[in-house]
Amino acid sequence: MRKMTTSLKGISVRGWECEKCHEEMIHPEDAQKVLEIEKARKKNLLTVKLRKVGKSNVITVPKIIMETEHLKEGQKFEWKKEGKKFVLIS
């Protein structure tokens, strides 16, 4: 088996490929990550917490979203109001 990187449902995952039969095996942690992302995509909803840090309020972003959307600490976003909803724009 040789290490490889492939795509599963549009998400980059680690795995192994058999050099003889070319059968691919996905890393279990990455497979779980893909399942969680797919679940969130189907709901089209993500629940996060509003927290207080010092004198500021912050909204947490789950690690899984940071990784799949390639978000970086310090990156800036904008809030847009659409009717009664707030939408976060990168």
N, CA, C and O atoms as CSV, one atom per row, in Angstrom:
chain,resi,resn,atom,element,x,y,z
A,1,MET,N,N,0.848,-1.180,0.000
A,1,MET,CA,C,0.000,0.000,0.000
A,1,MET,C,C,0.890,1.238,0.000
A,1,MET,O,O,1.922,1.280,0.670
A,2,ARG,N,N,0.475,2.236,-0.757
A,2,ARG,CA,C,1.200,3.497,-0.754
A,2,ARG,C,C,0.241,4.604,-0.325
A,2,ARG,O,O,-0.954,4.562,-0.618
A,3,LYS,N,N,0.794,5.596,0.379
A,3,LYS,CA,C,-0.017,6.721,0.828
A,3,LYS,C,C,-0.439,7.542,-0.379
A,3,LYS,O,O,0.288,7.640,-1.367
A,4,MET,N,N,-1.641,8.136,-0.283
A,4,MET,CA,C,-2.142,8.982,-1.357
A,4,MET,C,C,-3.133,9.986,-0.790
A,4,MET,O,O,-3.599,9.861,0.342
A,5,THR,N,N,-3.435,10.968,-1.597
A,5,THR,CA,C,-4.478,11.945,-1.291
A,5,THR,C,C,-5.459,11.902,-2.438
A,5,THR,O,O,-5.069,11.897,-3.606
A,6,THR,N,N,-6.738,11.870,-2.101
A,6,THR,CA,C,-7.766,11.834,-3.131
A,6,THR,C,C,-8.919,12.738,-2.705
A,6,THR,O,O,-8.844,13.397,-1.668
A,7,SER,N,N,-9.960,12.768,-3.485
A,7,SER,CA,C,-11.115,13.604,-3.192
A,7,SER,C,C,-12.330,12.717,-2.968
A,7,SER,O,O,-12.584,11.792,-3.739
A,8,LEU,N,N,-13.072,13.002,-1.916
A,8,LEU,CA,C,-14.309,12.294,-1.608
A,8,LEU,C,C,-15.400,13.340,-1.423
A,8,LEU,O,O,-15.362,14.131,-0.480
A,9,LYS,N,N,-16.360,13.339,-2.321
A,9,LYS,CA,C,-17.459,14.314,-2.315
A,9,LYS,C,C,-16.924,15.750,-2.330
A,9,LYS,O,O,-17.474,16.642,-1.683
A,10,GLY,N,N,-15.842,15.949,-3.081
A,10,GLY,CA,C,-15.268,17.276,-3.236
A,10,GLY,C,C,-14.372,17.714,-2.090
A,10,GLY,O,O,-13.960,18.873,-2.034
A,11,ILE,N,N,-14.066,16.809,-1.184
A,11,ILE,CA,C,-13.240,17.137,-0.021
A,11,ILE,C,C,-11.964,16.305,-0.092
A,11,ILE,O,O,-12.017,15.094,-0.306
A,12,SER,N,N,-10.830,16.951,0.085
A,12,SER,CA,C,-9.548,16.262,0.045
A,12,SER,C,C,-9.397,15.363,1.266
A,12,SER,O,O,-9.580,15.797,2.403
A,13,VAL,N,N,-9.054,14.084,1.006
A,13,VAL,CA,C,-8.889,13.112,2.088
A,13,VAL,C,C,-7.603,12.314,1.894
A,13,VAL,O,O,-7.096,12.163,0.782
A,14,ARG,N,N,-7.096,11.810,3.019
A,14,ARG,CA,C,-5.907,10.956,2.984
A,14,ARG,C,C,-6.341,9.506,2.836
A,14,ARG,O,O,-7.467,9.139,3.170
A,15,GLY,N,N,-5.436,8.703,2.333
A,15,GLY,CA,C,-5.756,7.293,2.210
A,15,GLY,C,C,-4.567,6.493,1.729
A,15,GLY,O,O,-3.430,6.963,1.736
A,16,TRP,N,N,-4.856,5.269,1.311
A,16,TRP,CA,C,-3.828,4.377,0.797
A,16,TRP,C,C,-4.366,3.725,-0.463
A,16,TRP,O,O,-5.575,3.546,-0.615
A,17,GLU,N,N,-3.462,3.371,-1.363
A,17,GLU,CA,C,-3.840,2.685,-2.592
A,17,GLU,C,C,-2.980,1.428,-2.731
A,17,GLU,O,O,-1.763,1.478,-2.556
A,18,CYS,N,N,-3.617,0.312,-3.044
A,18,CYS,CA,C,-2.897,-0.940,-3.270
A,18,CYS,C,C,-2.170,-0.823,-4.601
A,18,CYS,O,O,-2.782,-0.508,-5.621
A,19,GLU,N,N,-0.878,-1.075,-4.591
A,19,GLU,CA,C,-0.091,-0.946,-5.814
A,19,GLU,C,C,-0.402,-2.049,-6.818
A,19,GLU,O,O,-0.132,-1.890,-8.009
A,20,LYS,N,N,-0.966,-3.167,-6.355
A,20,LYS,CA,C,-1.292,-4.277,-7.258
A,20,LYS,C,C,-2.673,-4.116,-7.891
A,20,LYS,O,O,-2.811,-4.115,-9.114
A,21,CYS,N,N,-3.699,-3.978,-7.036
A,21,CYS,CA,C,-5.079,-3.934,-7.556
A,21,CYS,C,C,-5.654,-2.519,-7.655
A,21,CYS,O,O,-6.739,-2.334,-8.207
A,22,HIS,N,N,-4.943,-1.522,-7.129
A,22,HIS,CA,C,-5.348,-0.102,-7.157
A,22,HIS,C,C,-6.606,0.184,-6.325
A,22,HIS,O,O,-7.271,1.200,-6.525
A,23,GLU,N,N,-6.922,-0.712,-5.400
A,23,GLU,CA,C,-8.033,-0.457,-4.486
A,23,GLU,C,C,-7.625,0.655,-3.530
A,23,GLU,O,O,-6.500,0.676,-3.031
A,24,GLU,N,N,-8.550,1.582,-3.279
A,24,GLU,CA,C,-8.267,2.717,-2.404
A,24,GLU,C,C,-8.955,2.522,-1.055
A,24,GLU,O,O,-10.081,2.028,-0.986
A,25,MET,N,N,-8.268,2.914,0.008
A,25,MET,CA,C,-8.830,2.920,1.360
A,25,MET,C,C,-8.687,4.335,1.907
A,25,MET,O,O,-7.605,4.920,1.860
A,26,ILE,N,N,-9.765,4.871,2.417
A,26,ILE,CA,C,-9.779,6.227,2.965
A,26,ILE,C,C,-9.436,6.172,4.449
A,26,ILE,O,O,-9.874,5.270,5.163
A,27,HIS,N,N,-8.647,7.148,4.907
A,27,HIS,CA,C,-8.288,7.242,6.325
A,27,HIS,C,C,-9.584,7.404,7.130
A,27,HIS,O,O,-10.410,8.250,6.785
A,28,PRO,N,N,-9.782,6.612,8.196
A,28,PRO,CA,C,-11.033,6.669,8.966
A,28,PRO,C,C,-11.378,8.051,9.513
A,28,PRO,O,O,-12.548,8.433,9.514
A,29,GLU,N,N,-10.381,8.809,9.979
A,29,GLU,CA,C,-10.667,10.159,10.501
A,29,GLU,C,C,-11.173,11.071,9.392
A,29,GLU,O,O,-12.081,11.874,9.608
A,30,ASP,N,N,-10.587,10.950,8.207
A,30,ASP,CA,C,-11.012,11.784,7.082
A,30,ASP,C,C,-12.402,11.375,6.596
A,30,ASP,O,O,-13.200,12.228,6.206
A,31,ALA,N,N,-12.694,10.073,6.618
A,31,ALA,CA,C,-14.023,9.594,6.231
A,31,ALA,C,C,-15.077,10.153,7.185
A,31,ALA,O,O,-16.154,10.564,6.752
A,32,GLN,N,N,-14.768,10.170,8.486
A,32,GLN,CA,C,-15.688,10.727,9.481
A,32,GLN,C,C,-15.898,12.220,9.243
A,32,GLN,O,O,-17.015,12.724,9.353
A,33,LYS,N,N,-14.810,12.921,8.915
A,33,LYS,CA,C,-14.892,14.356,8.639
A,33,LYS,C,C,-15.831,14.612,7.454
A,33,LYS,O,O,-16.647,15.532,7.500
A,34,VAL,N,N,-15.717,13.806,6.399
A,34,VAL,CA,C,-16.570,13.969,5.222
A,34,VAL,C,C,-18.029,13.733,5.601
A,34,VAL,O,O,-18.910,14.465,5.150
A,35,LEU,N,N,-18.290,12.731,6.414
A,35,LEU,CA,C,-19.666,12.465,6.848
A,35,LEU,C,C,-20.247,13.646,7.624
A,35,LEU,O,O,-21.403,14.016,7.418
A,36,GLU,N,N,-19.451,14.239,8.513
A,36,GLU,CA,C,-19.915,15.397,9.292
A,36,GLU,C,C,-20.196,16.589,8.384
A,36,GLU,O,O,-21.185,17.298,8.574
A,37,ILE,N,N,-19.344,16.808,7.414
A,37,ILE,CA,C,-19.531,17.929,6.484
A,37,ILE,C,C,-20.784,17.719,5.651
A,37,ILE,O,O,-21.573,18.646,5.465
A,38,GLU,N,N,-20.971,16.507,5.151
A,38,GLU,CA,C,-22.161,16.202,4.360
A,38,GLU,C,C,-23.428,16.391,5.178
A,38,GLU,O,O,-24.428,16.893,4.666
A,39,LYS,N,N,-23.395,15.994,6.439
A,39,LYS,CA,C,-24.551,16.164,7.325
A,39,LYS,C,C,-24.879,17.648,7.480
A,39,LYS,O,O,-26.044,18.041,7.417
A,40,ALA,N,N,-23.845,18.473,7.685
A,40,ALA,CA,C,-24.050,19.919,7.840
A,40,ALA,C,C,-24.554,20.536,6.540
A,40,ALA,O,O,-25.402,21.427,6.562
A,41,ARG,N,N,-24.033,20.063,5.405
A,41,ARG,CA,C,-24.475,20.592,4.104
A,41,ARG,C,C,-25.943,20.273,3.844
A,41,ARG,O,O,-26.679,21.108,3.318
A,42,LYS,N,N,-26.367,19.063,4.213
A,42,LYS,CA,C,-27.762,18.669,3.996
A,42,LYS,C,C,-28.705,19.507,4.834
A,42,LYS,O,O,-29.777,19.896,4.370
A,43,LYS,N,N,-28.312,19.786,6.069
A,43,LYS,CA,C,-29.130,20.621,6.949
A,43,LYS,C,C,-29.121,22.061,6.467
A,43,LYS,O,O,-30.084,22.801,6.672
A,44,ASN,N,N,-28.012,22.459,5.817
A,44,ASN,CA,C,-27.804,23.848,5.400
A,44,ASN,C,C,-27.889,24.778,6.603
A,44,ASN,O,O,-28.344,25.917,6.501
A,45,LEU,N,N,-27.443,24.267,7.735
A,45,LEU,CA,C,-27.512,25.012,8.977
A,45,LEU,C,C,-26.346,24.597,9.859
A,45,LEU,O,O,-26.010,23.416,9.949
A,46,LEU,N,N,-25.753,25.546,10.488
A,46,LEU,CA,C,-24.646,25.280,11.393
A,46,LEU,C,C,-24.907,26.037,12.690
A,46,LEU,O,O,-25.144,27.245,12.672
A,47,THR,N,N,-24.864,25.340,13.792
A,47,THR,CA,C,-25.087,25.953,15.092
A,47,THR,C,C,-23.739,26.266,15.733
A,47,THR,O,O,-22.885,25.389,15.858
A,48,VAL,N,N,-23.556,27.507,16.132
A,48,VAL,CA,C,-22.326,27.943,16.795
A,48,VAL,C,C,-22.697,28.713,18.053
A,48,VAL,O,O,-23.855,29.081,18.250
A,49,LYS,N,N,-21.700,28.952,18.903
A,49,LYS,CA,C,-21.948,29.653,20.161
A,49,LYS,C,C,-21.455,31.092,20.093
A,49,LYS,O,O,-20.435,31.387,19.470
A,50,LEU,N,N,-22.186,31.968,20.737
A,50,LEU,CA,C,-21.763,33.345,20.937
A,50,LEU,C,C,-21.128,33.401,22.322
A,50,LEU,O,O,-21.749,33.021,23.315
A,51,ARG,N,N,-19.895,33.874,22.378
A,51,ARG,CA,C,-19.163,33.899,23.645
A,51,ARG,C,C,-18.628,35.295,23.919
A,51,ARG,O,O,-18.524,36.132,23.022
A,52,LYS,N,N,-18.295,35.521,25.167
A,52,LYS,CA,C,-17.704,36.797,25.557
A,52,LYS,C,C,-16.224,36.573,25.832
A,52,LYS,O,O,-15.852,35.688,26.603
A,53,VAL,N,N,-15.388,37.378,25.199
A,53,VAL,CA,C,-13.942,37.330,25.406
A,53,VAL,C,C,-13.509,38.756,25.721
A,53,VAL,O,O,-13.519,39.625,24.849
A,54,GLY,N,N,-13.134,38.986,26.956
A,54,GLY,CA,C,-12.806,40.349,27.370
A,54,GLY,C,C,-14.051,41.215,27.277
A,54,GLY,O,O,-15.083,40.895,27.867
A,55,LYS,N,N,-13.954,42.325,26.526
A,55,LYS,CA,C,-15.102,43.202,26.338
A,55,LYS,C,C,-15.792,42.975,25.004
A,55,LYS,O,O,-16.694,43.724,24.629
A,56,SER,N,N,-15.364,41.928,24.278
A,56,SER,CA,C,-15.921,41.629,22.953
A,56,SER,C,C,-16.741,40.345,22.979
A,56,SER,O,O,-16.563,39.488,23.845
A,57,ASN,N,N,-17.637,40.235,22.015
A,57,ASN,CA,C,-18.387,39.003,21.802
A,57,ASN,C,C,-17.828,38.332,20.550
A,57,ASN,O,O,-17.495,39.005,19.575
A,58,VAL,N,N,-17.725,37.006,20.580
A,58,VAL,CA,C,-17.185,36.261,19.443
A,58,VAL,C,C,-18.107,35.096,19.114
A,58,VAL,O,O,-18.832,34.592,19.972
A,59,ILE,N,N,-18.064,34.686,17.865
A,59,ILE,CA,C,-18.788,33.501,17.419
A,59,ILE,C,C,-17.744,32.466,17.056
A,59,ILE,O,O,-16.814,32.753,16.302
A,60,THR,N,N,-17.892,31.268,17.586
A,60,THR,CA,C,-16.922,30.218,17.307
A,60,THR,C,C,-17.236,29.550,15.967
A,60,THR,O,O,-18.394,29.452,15.559
A,61,VAL,N,N,-16.188,29.098,15.301
A,61,VAL,CA,C,-16.331,28.365,14.044
A,61,VAL,C,C,-15.710,26.989,14.260
A,61,VAL,O,O,-14.535,26.895,14.613
A,62,PRO,N,N,-16.472,25.930,14.058
A,62,PRO,CA,C,-15.932,24.587,14.267
A,62,PRO,C,C,-14.716,24.309,13.378
A,62,PRO,O,O,-14.638,24.784,12.245
A,63,LYS,N,N,-13.781,23.541,13.906
A,63,LYS,CA,C,-12.550,23.206,13.201
A,63,LYS,C,C,-12.833,22.581,11.832
A,63,LYS,O,O,-12.124,22.854,10.864
A,64,ILE,N,N,-13.855,21.755,11.758
A,64,ILE,CA,C,-14.192,21.079,10.500
A,64,ILE,C,C,-14.519,22.079,9.400
A,64,ILE,O,O,-14.172,21.863,8.239
A,65,ILE,N,N,-15.185,23.171,9.760
A,65,ILE,CA,C,-15.520,24.217,8.785
A,65,ILE,C,C,-14.270,25.008,8.424
A,65,ILE,O,O,-14.065,25.349,7.260
A,66,MET,N,N,-13.434,25.302,9.419
A,66,MET,CA,C,-12.168,26.013,9.158
A,66,MET,C,C,-11.340,25.261,8.124
A,66,MET,O,O,-10.799,25.855,7.190
A,67,GLU,N,N,-11.248,23.938,8.305
A,67,GLU,CA,C,-10.431,23.132,7.405
A,67,GLU,C,C,-11.025,23.028,6.002
A,67,GLU,O,O,-10.323,23.232,5.011
A,68,THR,N,N,-12.311,22.713,5.918
A,68,THR,CA,C,-12.904,22.476,4.599
A,68,THR,C,C,-13.077,23.755,3.793
A,68,THR,O,O,-13.021,23.720,2.564
A,69,GLU,N,N,-13.284,24.866,4.455
A,69,GLU,CA,C,-13.460,26.137,3.753
A,69,GLU,C,C,-12.153,26.924,3.663
A,69,GLU,O,O,-12.127,28.049,3.165
A,70,HIS,N,N,-11.072,26.318,4.152
A,70,HIS,CA,C,-9.731,26.926,4.113
A,70,HIS,C,C,-9.728,28.319,4.753
A,70,HIS,O,O,-9.177,29.268,4.196
A,71,LEU,N,N,-10.348,28.424,5.926
A,71,LEU,CA,C,-10.386,29.676,6.668
A,71,LEU,C,C,-9.141,29.770,7.543
A,71,LEU,O,O,-8.629,28.756,8.018
A,72,LYS,N,N,-8.666,30.971,7.750
A,72,LYS,CA,C,-7.462,31.194,8.550
A,72,LYS,C,C,-7.768,32.139,9.705
A,72,LYS,O,O,-8.608,33.031,9.590
A,73,GLU,N,N,-7.078,31.930,10.813
A,73,GLU,CA,C,-7.213,32.822,11.960
A,73,GLU,C,C,-6.818,34.233,11.531
A,73,GLU,O,O,-5.797,34.419,10.869
A,74,GLY,N,N,-7.614,35.214,11.902
A,74,GLY,CA,C,-7.337,36.599,11.535
A,74,GLY,C,C,-8.022,37.034,10.247
A,74,GLY,O,O,-8.031,38.221,9.921
A,75,GLN,N,N,-8.594,36.089,9.514
A,75,GLN,CA,C,-9.292,36.421,8.269
A,75,GLN,C,C,-10.514,37.281,8.594
A,75,GLN,O,O,-11.175,37.061,9.610
A,76,LYS,N,N,-10.815,38.251,7.742
A,76,LYS,CA,C,-11.939,39.155,7.989
A,76,LYS,C,C,-13.165,38.740,7.188
A,76,LYS,O,O,-13.061,38.238,6.068
A,77,PHE,N,N,-14.342,38.965,7.799
A,77,PHE,CA,C,-15.624,38.636,7.191
A,77,PHE,C,C,-16.560,39.823,7.329
A,77,PHE,O,O,-16.307,40.737,8.115
A,78,GLU,N,N,-17.635,39.807,6.567
A,78,GLU,CA,C,-18.654,40.845,6.658
A,78,GLU,C,C,-19.991,40.186,6.962
A,78,GLU,O,O,-20.259,39.067,6.525
A,79,TRP,N,N,-20.832,40.896,7.721
A,79,TRP,CA,C,-22.189,40.453,7.982
A,79,TRP,C,C,-23.114,41.176,7.011
A,79,TRP,O,O,-22.968,42.378,6.788
A,80,LYS,N,N,-24.052,40.454,6.441
A,80,LYS,CA,C,-25.045,41.039,5.549
A,80,LYS,C,C,-26.420,40.636,6.077
A,80,LYS,O,O,-26.658,39.468,6.384
A,81,LYS,N,N,-27.315,41.604,6.180
A,81,LYS,CA,C,-28.654,41.295,6.663
A,81,LYS,C,C,-29.562,41.042,5.473
A,81,LYS,O,O,-29.677,41.868,4.567
A,82,GLU,N,N,-30.210,39.871,5.495
A,82,GLU,CA,C,-31.167,39.494,4.458
A,82,GLU,C,C,-32.492,39.191,5.142
A,82,GLU,O,O,-32.691,38.092,5.661
A,83,GLY,N,N,-33.387,40.154,5.142
A,83,GLY,CA,C,-34.641,39.997,5.864
A,83,GLY,C,C,-34.370,39.926,7.350
A,83,GLY,O,O,-33.813,40.862,7.924
A,84,LYS,N,N,-34.757,38.823,7.986
A,84,LYS,CA,C,-34.514,38.645,9.415
A,84,LYS,C,C,-33.250,37.846,9.671
A,84,LYS,O,O,-32.934,37.541,10.820
A,85,LYS,N,N,-32.522,37.503,8.615
A,85,LYS,CA,C,-31.310,36.681,8.763
A,85,LYS,C,C,-30.042,37.517,8.603
A,85,LYS,O,O,-30.028,38.527,7.900
A,86,PHE,N,N,-28.986,37.075,9.266
A,86,PHE,CA,C,-27.658,37.627,9.062
A,86,PHE,C,C,-26.844,36.567,8.322
A,86,PHE,O,O,-26.844,35.396,8.703
A,87,VAL,N,N,-26.159,36.981,7.274
A,87,VAL,CA,C,-25.345,36.078,6.471
A,87,VAL,C,C,-23.897,36.520,6.606
A,87,VAL,O,O,-23.594,37.710,6.514
A,88,LEU,N,N,-23.009,35.566,6.823
A,88,LEU,CA,C,-21.588,35.842,6.949
A,88,LEU,C,C,-20.928,35.688,5.581
A,88,LEU,O,O,-21.077,34.657,4.924
A,89,ILE,N,N,-20.201,36.714,5.159
A,89,ILE,CA,C,-19.569,36.723,3.835
A,89,ILE,C,C,-18.061,36.837,4.018
A,89,ILE,O,O,-17.573,37.690,4.759
A,90,SER,N,N,-17.328,35.957,3.325
A,90,SER,CA,C,-15.862,36.027,3.422
A,90,SER,C,C,-15.294,36.943,2.369
A,90,SER,O,O,-14.079,37.124,2.300
